[in-house]
Amino acid sequence: MHRSLSMAVTHADLAPSPKCTELGSKTGAFLTVFTILCGLLCFIFCLFAEATRSEDSWMTTNNDGKKSKYECVYSGSGKTPLLCASGAFLVLAIGMVVEHMYLLIALNNSTPSPLAALDLDSGPAKVLSWQAAFFFVTTWICFAVGEVLLLVGLSVESGHLTDWSTPRQSCLVTGEGLFSAAGVFGLTSVFLAAGLYLTALRAQKLGQAQEIVRRQVLEASVLYASPPRSPRHGINPTPAGNPSLRADHNRRNLSDYLFEFDKISSLM
């Protein structure tokens, strides 16, 4: 005989799974991983841009016996670093916008709202508030610095797409480490954005736990504050003609037992 294996059902199995537009859903986890991957791809693009950035080389030129000139030429047209920097700029912007837009939508659609159910006077709530403020401010600072550095690199590399091998009196090039710094700031910003999402998720769980405790305290206070109910007494006639008091339908008083005893004795 084969016995069917049955697994115990827990409260987690009975609890409804969060919607795709709420905190803690699979969509939120997927978009967080997607944002981190965008940051990694941005960092890789920045490394390629740093490795292929244009450099200048100076030389002395003579013009038909006239006074020699000290001029410079570029090492390349700048198309490769321009494309890599453009890709890094777009990928980082897409990742950040998607993550923060989803976080904004999830905070508005979550039931109950983490901010509405959270007791801001408690110690853990204050810590989470400071963490959320730190993650939010530092995320946008790192994102803004990284994007500005990429824009500077884009403007410099796009200035010599044509006639890059022609000697000129001045050559504008990006500083060493500019694209690498932009990649570091971009990668930092996506990790800080993931930390902001996790902080919001922790705030929601803390708010739900506080709401459960608040409801239990309210139910307990109502239970102990209400006075005990007195049993209802009713008068029922007995076969002997004497009225008897009955506390309720489930209880029998002494006269009922005496009547049953007399009835049994008369039968014997």
C-alpha positions, 0 to 999 in steps of 0.5 A: 500500500502506498501512502500519500505524502502530505505536507503541512500547510503554514501561514506563509502558504495561505498568505496571498503573494504580493502583486507585481506592483508591490514591495517584496514581489518577484518583479521588484527583485528582478528589477533590482538585479536588472539595475545592478546588471546595468551598473556593471555594464556601465562600468565595463563600458567605462573601462573600454572608454578609458582604455581607448580614449584619445591622447595627444602627441606634440611635434615640431613642424617646419613650413618651407623654411619658416619658423618651426611650430610646436603642434599636436595631433590626436592618437585616434578619432575618438569614435570608440570611446565616444560609443562606449561612453554613450552606452554607459550613459544610457545604460546607467540612466535606464537602470536608475530610472527603472528602479526608482520609478518602480520603487515610487509605484510600489510605495503607492500601491503597497497595502498597507503603506509602509509610511502610514503603518510605521510608528516614526517615534520608535527606535527602529523606525528612526534608524530606517528613516535615516538609512532611507535618507542616506541611501536616497541622497547618496544614490542621486549624488553618485548618479549625477557625478557619474553622468556629468563625468560621462558628459564631459568625456562625450563632449571632448571625444566628439570634438575631433571625429574628423581631421583628427590626424591634422596637426593643430596648435591645441588638443583637448583630451580627457584626463586620465581616469575620468571614464574610470571614475565615472564607472565607479560612481555609476556602479556605486549608485546602483548598489545604493539604489538596491540598498534603498529598495531593501530599506523600503522593504524592511520598513514595510515589514516593520510597519506590518509587525507594528500594526499586528502588535497594535491590533493585538493590544487593542483587542486585549484592551477591549476584552479586559475593559468590558465587564463580565456578563451576568447569566440570564435567569428565567422562571420555569414552572415545575410539574409540582406547581412550584416555579424554579429559577433557571440560570440558562438553557445549559445549567440545571439548578438544585430543584431540577435534580430533586424533582428527577430524584423523586420521580425515579424513587416513585417508579421504584 
